[in-house]
Amino acid sequence: MRNFKFIAIVAVLATVAFGCSNKAQEKKIADLEEQVAQLKSNTSSTVKAATPEPEVKPEGPLPSFKFEEELHDFGTINEGDIAEHVFTFVNDGEAPLIISNAKGSCGCTVPEWPKEPIGVGEKGQLKVKFNSKKKPGAQSKTVTITANTYPSQTKIKIKAQVTPAPKEEEAI
């Protein structure tokens, strides 16, 4: 919203700059600058810095992840390869585990997670696909899992060394 107001004011200033005489133009610019200053002061006094609230541990029995591994190294792969790995975990908590979301740190990392609850002591799997297209060099990606655990987010990682694809020679 703030950016829209700023863009609108700049557009008005541009219109004023090209459509009026110098004195009239200077007065309109001064008026608009004053309005911008007022908007900035109003915005800064009414908008508070967003400070995240600390996560509070829920009462009662909770589920818990226990992964066989929290980091998988694909080793060296070729640019353009799609590498997949399945992370296996156990719910070693005291209540059914429900994963509500899993998100990769970029669009090249796509997780698939179980949608049904994982009972106490049961195993589950989370598959991660990494697309190395346009990702040459050392790569390290994170998958953030949101579940009914404490803390509510758990992170697992993948990494790879991606060998760049050979450059195609341009036709002469």
N, CA, C and O of each residue as an XYZ file, in Angstrom:
688
protein
N       0.826     -1.179      0.000
C       0.000      0.000      0.000
C       0.872      1.244      0.000
O       0.596      2.206     -0.717
N       1.929      1.220      0.810
C       2.830      2.361      0.897
C       3.515      2.597     -0.440
O       3.662      3.738     -0.878
N       3.932      1.512     -1.089
C       4.588      1.654     -2.387
C       3.642      2.236     -3.421
O       4.059      3.034     -4.260
N       2.364      1.845     -3.372
C       1.393      2.365     -4.318
C       1.251      3.873     -4.145
O       1.224      4.613     -5.128
N       1.159      4.331     -2.892
C       1.038      5.772     -2.645
C       2.263      6.512     -3.154
O       2.152      7.578     -3.759
N       3.430      5.936     -2.904
C       4.663      6.566     -3.349
C       4.709      6.653     -4.874
O       5.091      7.683     -5.428
N       4.321      5.577     -5.546
C       4.317      5.567     -7.021
C       3.319      6.592     -7.536
O       3.605      7.292     -8.508
N       2.162      6.693     -6.910
C       1.156      7.667     -7.343
C       1.686      9.091     -7.188
O       1.474      9.937     -8.057
N       2.364      9.345     -6.093
C       2.915     10.679     -5.871
C       3.994     10.994     -6.896
O       4.058     12.111     -7.411
N       4.836     10.020     -7.193
C       5.880     10.224     -8.198
C       5.252     10.495     -9.566
O       5.735     11.337    -10.323
N       4.175      9.778     -9.875
C       3.498      9.999    -11.155
C       2.931     11.411    -11.230
O       3.021     12.067    -12.267
N       2.350     11.873    -10.137
C       1.819     13.235    -10.102
C       2.949     14.246    -10.252
O       2.821     15.237    -10.971
N       4.061     13.983     -9.562
C       5.214     14.879     -9.678
C       5.709     14.948    -11.124
O       6.047     16.024    -11.619
N       5.748     13.824    -11.781
C       6.209     13.802    -13.169
C       5.251     14.600    -14.059
O       5.677     15.349    -14.938
N       3.964     14.426    -13.814
C       2.973     15.166    -14.597
C       3.129     16.663    -14.361
O       3.093     17.462    -15.297
N       3.300     17.019    -13.117
C       3.478     18.432    -12.767
C       4.749     18.968    -13.408
O       4.763     20.090    -13.915
N       5.798     18.189    -13.392
C       7.089     18.648    -13.900
C       7.044     18.966    -15.388
O       7.753     19.854    -15.859
N       6.218     18.246    -16.118
C       6.204     18.458    -17.564
C       5.025     19.293    -18.047
O       4.943     19.597    -19.237
N       4.100     19.675    -17.147
C       2.904     20.344    -17.636
C       2.653     21.732    -17.094
O       1.613     22.304    -17.423
N       3.510     22.316    -16.297
C       3.223     23.613    -15.684
C       4.390     24.573    -15.874
O       5.493     24.189    -16.264
N       4.093     25.859    -15.575
C       5.171     26.845    -15.600
C       6.065     26.604    -14.403
O       5.702     25.845    -13.504
N       7.242     27.243    -14.372
C       8.220     27.001    -13.316
C       7.687     27.341    -11.928
O       7.832     26.526    -11.016
N       7.068     28.520    -11.726
C       6.595     28.903    -10.390
C       5.473     27.981     -9.928
O       5.483     27.500     -8.795
N       4.513     27.741    -10.805
C       3.400     26.857    -10.446
C       3.927     25.442    -10.195
O       3.481     24.743     -9.285
N       4.871     25.054    -11.013
C       5.480     23.730    -10.885
C       6.206     23.601     -9.550
O       6.053     22.590     -8.864
N       6.975     24.583     -9.178
C       7.719     24.540     -7.922
C       6.774     24.469     -6.727
O       7.041     23.743     -5.769
N       5.660     25.224     -6.774
C       4.706     25.198     -5.674
C       4.068     23.817     -5.555
O       3.954     23.281     -4.452
N       3.656     23.243     -6.669
C       3.034     21.918     -6.636
C       4.022     20.865     -6.139
O       3.651     19.979     -5.369
N       5.259     20.957     -6.571
C       6.281     20.013     -6.113
C       6.491     20.148     -4.608
O       6.601     19.145     -3.904
N       6.546     21.384     -4.112
C       6.725     21.603     -2.676
C       5.551     21.021     -1.889
O       5.740     20.391     -0.849
N       4.325     21.243     -2.403
C       3.139     20.690     -1.734
C       3.190     19.159     -1.707
O       2.893     18.536     -0.687
N       3.566     18.568     -2.830
C       3.640     17.112     -2.903
C       4.749     16.559     -2.009
O       4.581     15.512     -1.382
N       5.864     17.251     -1.952
C       6.952     16.809     -1.072
C       6.502     16.838      0.381
O       6.862     15.960      1.165
N       5.716     17.848      0.739
C       5.197     17.933      2.107
C       4.246     16.766      2.382
O       4.277     16.176      3.462
N       3.403     16.437      1.400
C       2.495     15.300      1.565
C       3.267     13.996      1.728
O       2.900     13.161      2.555
N       4.327     13.813      0.954
C       5.157     12.617      1.066
C       5.780     12.543      2.454
O       5.807     11.476      3.068
N       6.280     13.671      2.951
C       6.883     13.707      4.287
C       5.849     13.340      5.344
O       6.152     12.602      6.281
N       4.630     13.852      5.198
C       3.576     13.515      6.152
C       3.236     12.026      6.089
O       3.062     11.384      7.124
N       3.142     11.482      4.885
C       2.862     10.055      4.742
C       3.951      9.215      5.400
O       3.659      8.237      6.088
N       5.204      9.600      5.187
C       6.318      8.851      5.785
C       6.251      8.906      7.299
O       6.446      7.885      7.958
N       5.978     10.082      7.870
C       5.939     10.192      9.334
C       4.739      9.452      9.893
O       4.844      8.841     10.957
N       3.594      9.486      9.209
C       2.416      8.750      9.668
C       2.650      7.255      9.606
O       2.260      6.524     10.517
N       3.282      6.798      8.539
C       3.542      5.375      8.372
C       4.508      4.873      9.421
O       4.283      3.819     10.016
N       5.584      5.611      9.659
C       6.586      5.140     10.610
C       6.056      5.136     12.031
O       6.506      4.333     12.850
N       5.105      6.017     12.349
C       4.576      6.034     13.713
C       3.482      4.999     13.915
O       3.267      4.542     15.038
N       2.780      4.617     12.836
C       1.695      3.654     12.991
C       2.122      2.224     12.723
O       1.472      1.297     13.207
N       3.186      2.016     11.974
C       3.639      0.666     11.669
C       4.701      0.256     12.681
O       5.746      0.896     12.799
N       4.418     -0.812     13.403
C       5.368     -1.292     14.389
C       6.221     -2.381     13.755
O       5.774     -3.100     12.861
N       7.440     -2.488     14.226
C       8.318     -3.538     13.721
C       7.727     -4.890     14.103
O       7.318     -5.113     15.242
N       7.694     -5.776     13.129
C       7.147     -7.107     13.362
C       8.179     -7.960     14.085
O       9.175     -8.387     13.501
N       7.925     -8.196     15.350
C       8.814     -9.058     16.122
C       8.078    -10.356     16.366
O       6.988    -10.363     16.939
N       8.669    -11.451     15.932
C       7.978    -12.728     16.091
C       7.835    -13.103     17.563
O       8.755    -12.933     18.363
N       6.670    -13.609     17.889
C       6.426    -14.072     19.243
C       7.165    -15.395     19.436
O       7.209    -16.219     18.523
N       7.747    -15.601     20.623
C       8.401    -16.884     20.856
C       7.357    -18.004     20.864
O       6.244    -17.833     21.360
N       7.741    -19.145     20.306
C       6.828    -20.275     20.238
C       6.623    -20.849     21.634
O       7.580    -21.088     22.370
N       5.374    -21.064     21.981
C       5.028    -21.603     23.295
C       4.772    -23.099     23.155
O       4.041    -23.535     22.266
N       5.376    -23.872     24.035
C       5.201    -25.324     23.994
C       3.780    -25.669     24.431
O       3.354    -25.289     25.522
N       3.039    -26.396     23.574
C       1.682    -26.794     23.948
C       1.716    -27.802     25.103
O       2.686    -28.536     25.288
N       0.644    -27.808     25.856
C       0.542    -28.776     26.946
C       0.059    -30.112     26.398
O      -0.550    -30.182     25.330
N       0.342    -31.158     27.142
C      -0.135    -32.478     26.778
C       0.899    -33.243     25.961
O       1.981    -32.734     25.671
N       0.547    -34.470     25.596
C       1.488    -35.308     24.832
C       1.705    -34.749     23.424
O       0.773    -34.274     22.775
N       2.939    -34.818     22.979
C       3.299    -34.291     21.657
C       4.006    -35.352     20.831
O       4.668    -36.237     21.373
N       3.858    -35.257     19.507
C       4.648    -36.120     18.626
C       6.061    -35.559     18.484
O       6.337    -34.427     18.883
N       6.941    -36.360     17.914
C       8.317    -35.918     17.719
C       8.930    -36.678     16.541
O       8.688    -37.871     16.359
N       9.732    -35.958     15.745
C      10.456    -36.581     14.642
C      11.758    -37.187     15.141
O      12.439    -36.608     15.987
N      12.095    -38.342     14.617
C      13.450    -38.873     14.776
C      13.845    -39.385     13.394
O      13.429    -40.463     12.969
N      14.667    -38.579     12.697
C      15.096    -38.932     11.349
C      16.300    -39.870     11.404
O      17.153    -39.758     12.285
N      16.351    -40.798     10.444
C      17.531    -41.653     10.321
C      18.740    -40.809      9.933
O      19.865    -41.095     10.344
N      18.497    -39.764      9.135
C      19.529    -38.804      8.747
C      18.848    -37.461      8.523
O      17.709    -37.409      8.059
N      19.538    -36.384      8.851
C      18.989    -35.049      8.639
C      19.694    -34.325      7.500
O      19.311    -33.214      7.137
N      20.724    -34.952      6.936
C      21.462    -34.399      5.799
C      21.760    -35.519      4.826
O      22.261    -36.575      5.211
N      21.444    -35.281      3.549
C      21.810    -36.245      2.511
C      22.681    -35.549      1.477
O      22.347    -34.472      0.983
N      23.799    -36.180      1.160
C      24.732    -35.662      0.153
C      24.570    -36.487     -1.111
O      24.860    -37.683     -1.120
N      24.104    -35.844     -2.184
C      23.965    -36.535     -3.465
C      25.319    -36.777     -4.123
O      25.407    -37.516     -5.104
N      26.369    -36.165     -3.596
C      27.690    -36.287     -4.208
C      27.757    -35.419     -5.451
O      27.179    -34.333     -5.488
N      28.463    -35.898     -6.469
C      28.600    -35.151     -7.721
C      27.542    -35.621     -8.704
O      27.431    -36.810     -9.005
N      26.765    -34.658     -9.201
C      25.746    -34.940    -10.215
C      25.936    -33.963    -11.367
O      26.632    -32.957    -11.230
N      25.321    -34.261    -12.489
C      25.434    -33.397    -13.667
C      24.317    -32.365    -13.671
O      23.186    -32.650    -13.276
N      24.650    -31.169    -14.119
C      23.647    -30.117    -14.239
C      22.513    -30.619    -15.123
O      22.747    -31.158    -16.205
N      21.299    -30.439    -14.658
C      20.117    -30.909    -15.374
C      19.550    -32.197    -14.795
O      18.403    -32.544    -15.076
N      20.337    -32.917    -13.988
C      19.843    -34.140    -13.343
C      18.787    -33.783    -12.308
O      18.834    -32.716    -11.696
N      17.836    -34.689    -12.121
C      16.879    -34.571    -11.027
C      17.213    -35.688    -10.054
O      17.036    -36.871    -10.346
N      17.700    -35.280     -8.889
C      18.106    -36.250     -7.871
C      16.982    -36.376     -6.843
O      16.338    -35.389     -6.490
N      16.756    -37.601     -6.368
C      15.716    -37.843     -5.374
C      16.305    -38.583     -4.190
O      17.217    -39.397     -4.334
N      15.771    -38.289     -3.023
C      16.167    -39.024     -1.820
C      14.963    -39.128     -0.897
O      14.167    -38.194     -0.796
N      14.834    -40.258     -0.229
C      13.758    -40.469      0.729
C      14.347    -40.421      2.137
O      15.204    -41.228      2.498
N      13.867    -39.457      2.920
C      14.238    -39.351      4.321
C      13.230    -40.170      5.126
O      12.021    -39.966      5.006
N      13.728    -41.091      5.941
C      12.859    -41.920      6.766
C      12.923    -41.420      8.205
O      13.986    -41.061      8.711
N      11.764    -41.406      8.848
C      11.694    -40.935     10.228
C      10.752    -41.821     11.027
O       9.969    -42.585     10.463
N      10.838    -41.709     12.333
C       9.940    -42.392     13.255
C       9.299    -41.329     14.135
O       9.958    -40.372     14.543
N       8.028    -41.497     14.424
C       7.375    -40.635     15.397
C       7.713    -41.217     16.771
O       7.075    -42.166     17.227
N       8.713    -40.644     17.416
C       9.119    -41.149     18.725
C       8.510    -40.318     19.857
O       9.028    -40.297     20.974
N       7.409    -39.639     19.552
C       6.718    -38.843     20.561
C       5.620    -39.630     21.235
O       5.636    -40.861     21.260
N       4.659    -38.891     21.786
C       3.590    -39.511     22.566
C       2.204    -39.255     21.978
O       1.195    -39.507     22.636
N       2.149    -38.751     20.729
C       0.876    -38.470     20.071
C       1.061    -38.624     18.565
O       2.189    -38.581     18.075
N      -0.041    -38.806     17.822
C       0.085    -38.917     16.367
C       0.730    -37.672     15.758
O       0.451    -36.545     16.167
N       1.588    -37.899     14.785
C       2.335    -36.837     14.109
C       1.600    -36.445     12.833
O       1.288    -37.287     11.991
N       1.331    -35.139     12.708
C       0.643    -34.633     11.520
C       1.526    -33.560     10.883
O       1.800    -32.528     11.495
N       1.965    -33.813      9.655
C       2.766    -32.835      8.907
C       1.800    -31.964      8.115
O       1.048    -32.461      7.277
N       1.826    -30.668      8.383
C       0.918    -29.758      7.687
C       1.546    -29.139      6.450
O       0.836    -28.705      5.542
N       2.896    -29.095      6.407
C       3.555    -28.493      5.254
C       5.024    -28.899      5.234
O       5.612    -29.220      6.267
N       5.589    -28.879      4.061
C       7.032    -29.059      3.877
C       7.399    -28.196      2.685
O       6.756    -28.259      1.637
N       8.440    -27.388      2.855
C       8.785    -26.422      1.803
C      10.289    -26.387      1.612
O      11.053    -26.319      2.575
N      10.706    -26.434      0.343
C      12.119    -26.324      0.009
C      12.572    -24.881      0.066
O      11.764    -23.960     -0.053
N      13.879    -24.685      0.248
C      14.426    -23.332      0.338
C      14.430    -22.621     -1.007
O      14.639    -21.409     -1.060
N      14.204    -23.343     -2.080
C      14.028    -22.714     -3.397
C      13.142    -23.618     -4.241
O      12.840    -24.744     -3.847
N      12.731    -23.125     -5.394
C      11.834    -23.881     -6.259
C      12.443    -25.142     -6.840
O      11.719    -25.992     -7.358
N      13.755    -25.280     -6.765
C      14.427    -26.458     -7.311
C      14.349    -27.652     -6.367
O      14.702    -28.767     -6.751
N      13.890    -27.432     -5.136
C      13.822    -28.485     -4.127
C      12.364    -28.696     -3.743
O      11.740    -27.819     -3.146
N      11.821    -29.866     -4.089
C      10.400    -30.120     -3.894
C      10.208    -31.346     -2.996
O      10.591    -32.456     -3.366
N       9.616    -31.142     -1.821
C       9.351    -32.265     -0.929
C       7.951    -32.848     -1.130
O       7.021    -32.139     -1.516
N       7.815    -34.154     -0.861
C       6.523    -34.835     -0.823
C       6.437    -35.496      0.536
O       7.351    -36.226      0.921
N       5.357    -35.259      1.278
C       5.244    -35.766      2.639
C       3.928    -36.510      2.818
O       2.988    -36.303      2.050
N       3.854    -37.372      3.825
C       2.612    -38.111      4.075
C       1.525    -37.161      4.581
O       1.777    -36.312      5.435
N       0.335    -37.314      4.051
C      -0.786    -36.455      4.439
C      -1.572    -37.055      5.604
O      -2.312    -36.339      6.279
N      -1.424    -38.340      5.845
C      -2.135    -38.987      6.944
C      -1.275    -38.951      8.211
O      -0.049    -38.882      8.126
N      -1.917    -38.999      9.386
C      -1.163    -38.980     10.642
C      -0.240    -40.194     10.764
O      -0.566    -41.287     10.301
N       0.898    -39.986     11.387
C       1.864    -41.057     11.656
C       1.715    -41.386     13.145
O       1.973    -40.543     14.004
N       1.299    -42.609     13.436
C       1.069    -43.011     14.819
C       2.362    -43.075     15.628
O       3.460    -43.085     15.074
N       2.208    -43.118     16.933
C       3.346    -43.222     17.843
C       4.114    -44.508     17.522
O       3.534    -45.591     17.451
N       5.430    -44.368     17.329
C       6.284    -45.514     17.025
C       6.279    -45.920     15.558
O       7.049    -46.797     15.167
N       5.438    -45.311     14.742
C       5.362    -45.660     13.323
C       6.402    -44.895     12.518
O       6.870    -43.828     12.914
N       6.751    -45.486     11.361
C       7.693    -44.840     10.440
C       6.935    -44.052      9.384
O       5.796    -44.362      9.037
N       7.607    -43.024      8.887
C       7.091    -42.238      7.789
C       8.225    -41.891      6.849
O       9.396    -42.044      7.194
N       7.880    -41.427      5.668
C       8.901    -41.062      4.679
C       8.575    -39.714      4.061
O       7.416    -39.377      3.824
N       9.622    -38.962      3.810
C       9.511    -37.674      3.145
C      10.473    -37.701      1.963
O      11.688    -37.795      2.142
N       9.918    -37.617      0.744
C      10.750    -37.669     -0.460
C      11.099    -36.254     -0.893
O      10.239    -35.373     -0.919
N      12.374    -36.041     -1.234
C      12.844    -34.736     -1.692
C      13.426    -34.894     -3.091
O      14.291    -35.737     -3.325
N      12.935    -34.064     -4.024
C      13.465    -34.028     -5.393
C      14.234    -32.728     -5.564
O      13.751    -31.650     -5.214
N      15.445    -32.850     -6.111
C      16.277    -31.677     -6.379
C      16.540    -31.611     -7.877
O      17.109    -32.536     -8.457
N      16.123    -30.509     -8.501
C      16.349    -30.292     -9.932
C      17.580    -29.400    -10.080
O      17.567    -28.237     -9.677
N      18.637    -29.955    -10.660
C      19.910    -29.228    -10.750
C      20.033    -28.361    -11.998
O      21.101    -27.809    -12.261
N      18.951    -28.234    -12.774
C      18.992    -27.387    -13.962
C      19.334    -25.955    -13.558
O      18.691    -25.379    -12.681
N      20.342    -25.391    -14.199
C      20.825    -24.023    -13.949
C      21.320    -23.842    -12.510
O      21.204    -22.756    -11.942
N      21.863    -24.895    -11.932
C      22.385    -24.847    -10.561
C      23.799    -25.434    -10.502
O      24.036    -26.360     -9.726
N      24.740    -24.925    -11.295
C      26.094    -25.496    -11.260
C      26.824    -25.141     -9.966
O      26.535    -24.132     -9.322
N      27.769    -25.992     -9.609
C      28.599    -25.729     -8.430
C      28.056    -26.387     -7.183
O      27.172    -27.241     -7.248
N      28.595    -25.982     -6.043
C      28.186    -26.543     -4.753
C      26.786    -26.055     -4.411
O      26.498    -24.860     -4.476
N      25.926    -26.986     -4.049
C      24.539    -26.655     -3.712
C      24.206    -27.207     -2.330
O      24.580    -28.331     -1.993
N      23.511    -26.417     -1.547
C      23.035    -26.826     -0.231
C      21.626    -26.280     -0.074
O      21.419    -25.068     -0.120
N      20.665    -27.161      0.110
C      19.254    -26.762      0.190
C      18.645    -27.299      1.478
O      19.078    -28.317      2.016
N      17.631    -26.589      1.955
C      16.957    -26.948      3.197
C      15.483    -27.200      2.919
O      14.863    -26.503      2.117
N      14.934    -28.196      3.586
C      13.496    -28.432      3.571
C      13.001    -28.168      4.985
O      13.477    -28.772      5.947
N      12.038    -27.256      5.098
C      11.458    -26.916      6.395
C      10.121    -27.626      6.517
O       9.223    -27.436      5.697
N      10.002    -28.448      7.554
C       8.805    -29.251      7.785
C       8.028    -28.618      8.935
O       8.576    -28.370     10.009
N       6.752    -28.363      8.696
C       5.882    -27.822      9.731
C       4.927    -28.931     10.168
O       4.229    -29.530      9.350
N       4.915    -29.190     11.482
C       4.094    -30.278     12.015
C       3.580    -29.898     13.393
O       3.881    -28.821     13.906
N       2.807    -30.786     13.981
C       2.248    -30.549     15.319
C       3.246    -30.976     16.402
O       2.873    -31.601     17.395
N       4.507    -30.630     16.194
C       5.585    -30.950     17.118
C       6.002    -29.688     17.874
O       5.498    -28.598     17.605
N       6.916    -29.847     18.809
C       7.531    -28.686     19.451
C       9.030    -28.853     19.371
O       9.576    -29.828     19.888
N       9.709    -27.907     18.723
C       9.157    -26.760     17.995
C       8.387    -27.227     16.758
O       8.535    -28.365     16.312
N       7.573    -26.338     16.221
C       6.677    -26.725     15.121
C       7.407    -26.926     13.802
O       6.857    -27.528     12.880
N       8.631    -26.434     13.696
C       9.383    -26.610     12.447
C      10.646    -27.426     12.675
O      11.368    -27.246     13.656
N      10.885    -28.327     11.734
C      12.070    -29.179     11.729
C      12.716    -29.017     10.362
O      12.019    -28.909      9.353
N      14.038    -28.999     10.323
C      14.738    -28.818      9.045
C      15.601    -30.025      8.726
O      16.274    -30.592      9.587
N      15.555    -30.398      7.444
C      16.460    -31.410      6.913
C      17.169    -30.774      5.725
O      16.685    -29.792      5.160
N      18.309    -31.330      5.349
C      19.104    -30.701      4.289
C      19.573    -31.712      3.256
O      19.736    -32.902      3.525
N      19.782    -31.173      2.058
C      20.430    -31.927      0.988
C      21.570    -31.087      0.458
O      21.567    -29.862      0.571
N      22.543    -31.763     -0.121
C      23.615    -31.027     -0.787
C      24.114    -31.839     -1.959
O      23.904    -33.049     -2.041
N      24.784    -31.139     -2.870
C      25.317    -31.785     -4.063
C      26.393    -30.894     -4.670
O      26.411    -29.679     -4.474
N      27.276    -31.529     -5.404
C      28.241    -30.804     -6.231
C      27.769    -31.016     -7.663
O      27.812    -32.135     -8.176
N      27.320    -29.949     -8.306
C      26.725    -30.057     -9.638
C      27.763    -29.679    -10.696
O      28.248    -28.549    -10.746
N      28.085    -30.661    -11.537
C      29.021    -30.440    -12.635
C      28.308    -29.636    -13.721
O      27.262    -30.061    -14.211
N      28.859    -28.480    -14.106
C      28.194    -27.657    -15.126
C      28.031    -28.403    -16.445
O      28.893    -29.182    -16.852
N      26.909    -28.145    -17.097
C      26.662    -28.720    -18.422
C      27.614    -28.068    -19.412
O      27.934    -26.887    -19.276
N      28.078    -28.837    -20.425
C      28.957    -28.220    -21.417
C      28.215    -27.121    -22.176
O      27.041    -27.263    -22.518
N      28.920    -26.037    -22.426
C      28.330    -24.912    -23.153
C      28.205    -25.288    -24.616
O      29.116    -25.859    -25.215
N      27.051    -24.952    -25.176
C      26.834    -25.219    -26.602
C      27.541    -24.131    -27.400
O      27.430    -22.945    -27.089
N      28.256    -24.542    -28.411
C      28.956    -23.564    -29.263
C      27.955    -22.922    -30.202
O      27.075    -23.587    -30.750
N      28.104    -21.619    -30.379
C      27.215    -20.883    -31.267
C      27.617    -21.139    -32.709
O      28.801    -21.253    -33.028
N      26.628    -21.228    -33.567
C      26.883    -21.442    -34.986
C      27.523    -20.184    -35.571
O      27.099    -19.067    -35.277
N      28.514    -20.373    -36.375
C      29.232    -19.231    -36.961
C      28.596    -18.830    -38.259
O      29.054    -17.888    -38.906
